[in-house]
Amino acid sequence: MITEERAFSILELDRSATPDQIIIRYQDLKDQYKKIKEETQDLKTQLAYQLKQIELDDVFIFFRKHQVI
């Protein structure tokens, strides 16, 4: 389960982050993870970054649900 503290930690932001900063950071990380996943030939790395993308989506859903963004 995602908590607010964990969500900010995943995004590597502090609690004073604005909704715009949260969205920008989410999208930046999502793009980075997608690029790494697509460029690697290693299945373990692909799966690890797939999980990171899912975790990011969970964070986004958490913030939307709690009306932070």
N, C-alpha and C positions, 0 to 999 in steps of 0.2 A: 504494500500500500504506500502510495506517495503522500508524504507530509509536506507542509509548506517549507520547512527547513531543508528537507531532502530535495525538493524541486529547485530551490535556489542553488543548492550545492551542485546539482547536476548541470545547471546552466552556468555555474561558476560566477554567480552574481550575488550581491548582497541584498538585503531586504529593502533597501532604499531605491532599488531599480524601478524605473517607471514602466508602465505597460508597453510603451514603444521600445524600450531597451530590452524587455523580456522577449518581445516578438522578434526583434532583430537578432538577438543572441540565439533564439530557437532556430530561426531560419539559417543563420550562419553555420551552426553546428550540424543541422540536418544536411546542408549542402556538403560540408566537409566529410561527414560520415558516408554519404552517398558516393562521393568521389573516391574515397579510399576503398569502399566496398567494390566499386566497379573496376578499379585499377588493379586490384590484387588478384593473384591466381590462387592464393592459399584459401582453401575452403574454411579453415578455422577462423581466419581473419574476416572473411566475408560474413560468417555467422555472427561473430562478435560485433561487427558493426551493424548488422541487421538488428541485433538485440539493443544496441545503443539507439538506433533509430526508433525502435518501439518504445524505449524508455523516454525518449524525447517527446514522442506523441503522448505518452501518459502524463508527462509534465504539462504539456499544452492543454490537455483535457482537464487536468486538475485546476489550472489557472482560469480556464473558461468557466468551469463549474463553480468556482468560488468568486467569480466576477472580478478577478484581478486584471484580466485583459478583455 
